[in-house]
């Protein structure tokens, strides 16, 4: 990957949990600008999970790794890809 670049991260959680604000707070913690409009969500075919896609510009690999680490560590998040 060539940095800086536009990147889309996918976050999965249960339907009981709305994760948009958590995603925004986590990404902003790493000095990245992101707004609610940059996040989309879609329900799984069985309706049990929600998949969120968040697009933002990332400056380097360390920044991206730290975002993945922080999101993956959150107990309400099932998976980050």
C-alpha positions as CSV (number, residue, x, y, z in Angstrom):
1,X,0.0,0.0,0.0
2,X,1.1,3.5,-0.7
3,X,0.4,6.0,2.0
4,X,-1.5,8.2,2.5
5,X,-4.4,6.4,1.0
6,X,-8.2,6.0,1.2
7,X,-9.0,2.9,3.1
8,X,-12.2,1.0,3.9
9,X,-12.4,-1.1,7.1
10,X,-15.3,-3.5,7.8
11,X,-16.6,-4.0,11.4
12,X,-19.1,-6.6,12.4
13,X,-21.3,-6.6,15.5
14,X,-24.6,-7.9,16.7
15,X,-27.9,-6.1,15.7
16,X,-28.4,-5.0,19.4
17,X,-25.3,-2.8,19.2
18,X,-25.1,0.3,17.1
19,X,-21.4,0.8,16.5
20,X,-21.2,3.9,14.3
21,X,-20.2,6.2,17.1
22,X,-17.7,3.7,18.5
23,X,-16.1,3.5,15.1
24,X,-16.0,7.3,14.7
25,X,-14.5,7.8,18.1
26,X,-11.8,5.1,17.6
27,X,-10.8,6.4,14.2
28,X,-10.7,10.0,15.4
29,X,-8.5,8.9,18.3
30,X,-5.8,8.3,15.7
31,X,-5.9,11.8,14.3
32,X,-8.1,10.8,11.3
33,X,-11.1,12.9,10.1
34,X,-14.2,10.8,9.7
35,X,-17.9,11.7,9.7
36,X,-21.1,9.6,10.1
37,X,-21.7,9.9,6.4
38,X,-18.6,7.9,5.7
39,X,-20.0,4.8,7.4
40,X,-22.6,2.5,5.9
41,X,-24.2,-0.5,7.5
42,X,-25.9,-3.6,6.2
43,X,-27.6,-6.5,8.0
44,X,-26.5,-10.1,7.5
45,X,-28.7,-12.4,5.5
46,X,-29.9,-14.0,8.7
47,X,-30.5,-10.6,10.4
48,X,-28.4,-11.5,13.4
49,X,-25.4,-9.2,12.7
50,X,-24.6,-5.8,11.2
51,X,-21.7,-5.1,8.9
52,X,-20.3,-1.6,9.0
53,X,-18.0,-0.2,6.3
54,X,-16.0,2.9,7.2
55,X,-13.9,4.8,4.6
56,X,-11.3,7.3,5.6
57,X,-7.8,8.5,4.6
58,X,-5.0,6.8,6.6
59,X,-1.5,8.2,6.7
60,X,0.7,5.2,7.4
61,X,0.7,1.5,8.3
62,X,1.2,2.1,12.0
63,X,-1.9,4.2,12.2
64,X,-3.9,1.6,10.4
65,X,-2.6,-1.2,12.6
66,X,-3.5,0.7,15.7
67,X,-7.1,1.3,14.5
68,X,-7.5,-2.4,13.8
69,X,-6.1,-3.3,17.2
70,X,-8.4,-0.8,19.1
71,X,-11.5,-1.9,17.2
72,X,-10.7,-5.6,17.6
73,X,-10.2,-5.3,21.3
74,X,-13.7,-3.8,21.9
75,X,-16.1,-6.4,23.5
76,X,-19.1,-5.4,21.3
77,X,-17.2,-6.0,18.1
78,X,-17.2,-9.5,16.7
79,X,-14.7,-9.0,13.8
80,X,-12.7,-6.4,11.9
81,X,-11.5,-6.9,8.4
